[in-house]
Amino acid sequence: MIITAISLLSFSCQNKGDSDKNSVTKRIQYDVMLRNPEADPDWWVQNIEGSDREKLVKDILSRVSEGVVKAYDFHTNRPLSVEEVRKIMKRVDTISLERAVPPYDLVDTVLVTEIRLSDITKLRFLEEWKMDEKTLDFSKQVLGICPLIEKYSDSGELRGYKPLFWVFFSDRYPAALETK
């Protein structure tokens, strides 16, 4: 199912005359919001319809967690095991809290935080673009996708987005990224 979804994304912008096109860029990377934070624009601006969005993210996560599709570390491009992906998707922290009543001793508390589908608010795309110079007809090939989650400060302010891992759809990657 994920291969079908990615193939549709990958080939939706491609035409049969792709061989007549010249490379605009061998790789371009950009983030796409999955939900538009503003209500004013048309529903499709910076948005994927709810059930489609959930299915896309669910397909990516389930195929990676099943080991059907290989995930790669975002920073090192090293292949990740299914267990390493599970650890990325689930964080366990231990904190010490002081009791509110005497004798006020410290008690260790285990916090387990799991990333939910709704926590993934952006997808980072790595693509190759081609263009027919005569017609200005563009085609794109999706080379990789990286799910992103929001990161907040202790005061609740959005600090940015944390990449979880890469999923690549081209035999050239992740090796081609090492020539940055």
C-alpha positions as CSV (number, residue, x, y, z in Angstrom):
1,M,0.0,0.0,0.0
2,I,2.8,2.4,0.9
3,I,4.5,1.7,-2.4
4,T,1.2,2.5,-4.2
5,A,0.9,5.7,-2.3
6,I,4.5,6.7,-3.0
7,S,4.2,5.7,-6.6
8,L,1.2,7.9,-7.0
9,L,3.0,10.8,-5.4
10,S,6.1,10.1,-7.4
11,F,4.5,9.7,-10.8
12,S,1.6,12.2,-10.4
13,C,3.7,14.9,-11.8
14,Q,5.5,12.8,-14.5
15,N,4.5,12.5,-18.1
16,K,5.3,9.9,-20.7
17,G,7.8,12.3,-22.5
18,D,10.0,12.5,-19.4
19,S,13.1,11.5,-21.5
20,D,12.8,14.7,-23.4
21,K,13.2,16.7,-20.2
22,N,16.3,18.2,-18.8
23,S,17.2,18.1,-15.2
24,V,16.3,21.3,-13.2
25,T,17.8,19.8,-10.0
26,K,18.9,16.3,-9.0
27,R,17.7,17.0,-5.5
28,I,15.5,19.5,-3.8
29,Q,14.3,19.2,-0.2
30,Y,11.3,21.0,1.3
31,D,8.7,20.6,4.0
32,V,5.0,20.2,3.4
33,M,2.5,21.0,6.1
34,L,-0.1,18.2,6.5
35,R,-2.7,20.5,8.1
36,N,-3.2,24.1,7.3
37,P,-2.9,26.0,10.6
38,E,-5.0,28.8,9.1
39,A,-8.7,28.5,8.4
40,D,-8.9,31.3,5.7
41,P,-7.4,29.8,2.6
42,D,-9.1,27.1,0.5
43,W,-9.1,23.7,2.3
44,W,-6.4,22.3,0.0
45,V,-3.7,25.0,0.6
46,Q,-1.0,23.5,2.8
47,N,-3.3,20.6,3.6
48,I,-4.0,17.0,2.8
49,E,-7.6,16.0,3.4
50,G,-8.0,14.3,6.8
51,S,-8.5,10.7,5.9
52,D,-5.9,10.9,3.1
53,R,-3.4,12.5,5.4
54,E,-3.9,9.9,8.1
55,K,-3.7,7.0,5.6
56,L,-0.5,8.4,4.1
57,V,1.2,8.8,7.5
58,K,-0.1,5.5,8.8
59,D,1.1,3.6,5.7
60,I,4.6,5.1,6.0
61,L,4.8,4.3,9.7
62,S,3.3,0.8,9.5
63,R,5.6,-0.2,6.6
64,V,8.7,1.0,8.4
65,S,7.7,-0.6,11.7
66,E,7.0,-3.9,9.9
67,G,10.4,-3.7,8.3
68,V,8.8,-3.8,4.8
69,V,10.4,-0.4,4.0
70,K,13.8,0.6,5.3
71,A,14.2,3.7,7.5
72,Y,17.4,5.7,7.7
73,D,18.8,7.9,10.5
74,F,18.1,11.5,9.5
75,H,21.5,12.8,10.5
76,T,23.8,9.9,9.5
77,N,21.8,8.2,6.8
78,R,22.6,4.9,8.6
79,P,20.0,2.1,8.1
80,L,17.8,1.7,11.2
81,S,16.6,-1.6,12.6
82,V,12.9,-2.0,13.3
83,E,13.7,-1.8,17.0
84,E,15.6,1.5,16.6
85,V,12.5,2.9,14.8
86,R,10.3,1.8,17.6
87,K,12.6,3.6,20.1
88,I,12.3,6.8,18.0
89,M,8.5,6.5,18.1
90,K,8.5,5.8,21.8
91,R,10.5,7.7,24.4
92,V,11.0,6.6,28.0
93,D,12.3,9.1,30.5
94,T,12.8,8.8,34.2
95,I,12.4,11.9,36.3
96,S,12.7,12.4,40.1
97,L,9.8,14.2,41.8
98,E,9.7,15.4,45.3
99,R,6.8,14.2,47.4
100,A,4.3,17.0,48.3
101,V,4.1,15.7,51.9
102,P,6.7,15.0,54.5
103,P,9.3,13.5,54.5
104,Y,9.6,15.2,51.0
105,D,11.8,12.4,49.6
106,L,12.4,12.0,45.9
107,V,10.5,9.4,44.0
108,D,11.5,8.2,40.5
109,T,8.7,8.5,38.0
110,V,8.8,6.8,34.6
111,L,7.3,8.8,31.7
112,V,6.5,7.0,28.4
113,T,5.7,9.2,25.5
114,E,4.6,7.7,22.2
115,I,4.4,9.5,18.9
116,R,0.9,9.4,17.5
117,L,-0.2,9.9,13.9
118,S,-1.6,13.3,14.7
119,D,1.9,14.3,16.1
120,I,3.3,14.2,12.6
121,T,2.4,17.6,11.2
122,K,4.9,17.9,8.3
123,L,6.5,15.7,5.7
124,R,10.0,16.6,4.3
125,F,10.3,15.6,0.7
126,L,13.5,14.9,-1.3
127,E,12.8,15.1,-5.0
128,E,14.3,15.3,-8.4
129,W,12.8,17.8,-10.9
130,K,12.9,17.8,-14.7
131,M,11.5,20.2,-17.2
132,D,10.8,20.3,-20.9
133,E,12.4,23.6,-22.0
134,K,10.0,24.0,-24.9
135,T,6.7,23.5,-23.1
136,L,7.9,24.2,-19.5
137,D,6.3,20.9,-18.6
138,F,7.6,19.8,-15.2
139,S,8.0,16.3,-13.7
140,K,9.0,15.4,-10.2
141,Q,10.3,12.1,-8.7
142,V,9.9,11.6,-5.0
143,L,13.3,10.2,-3.8
144,G,12.6,10.2,-0.1
145,I,10.2,11.3,2.7
146,C,10.9,12.2,6.3
147,P,8.1,12.6,8.9
148,L,8.5,15.6,11.2
149,I,7.0,16.3,14.6
150,E,6.6,19.6,16.4
151,K,9.0,20.4,19.3
152,Y,8.0,22.8,22.0
153,S,9.9,24.7,24.7
154,D,9.0,24.2,28.4
155,S,6.8,27.3,28.2
156,G,4.8,25.7,25.3
157,E,6.2,27.8,22.4
158,L,6.9,26.0,19.1
159,R,10.7,25.7,18.7
160,G,10.7,23.9,15.4
161,Y,10.3,20.5,13.9
162,K,12.1,17.3,14.7
163,P,12.8,14.9,11.8
164,L,12.1,11.2,12.7
165,F,13.8,9.3,9.9
166,W,14.2,9.1,6.1
167,V,12.4,6.6,3.8
168,F,14.1,6.5,0.4
169,F,12.5,5.4,-2.9
170,S,15.6,5.5,-5.1
171,D,18.6,3.2,-5.2
172,R,20.8,6.3,-5.4
173,Y,19.9,7.2,-1.8
174,P,21.0,7.6,0.9
175,A,24.5,7.3,-0.7
176,A,24.0,10.4,-2.9
177,L,23.4,12.5,0.2
178,E,26.9,11.9,1.5
179,T,28.2,14.0,-1.4
180,K,26.6,17.1,0.2
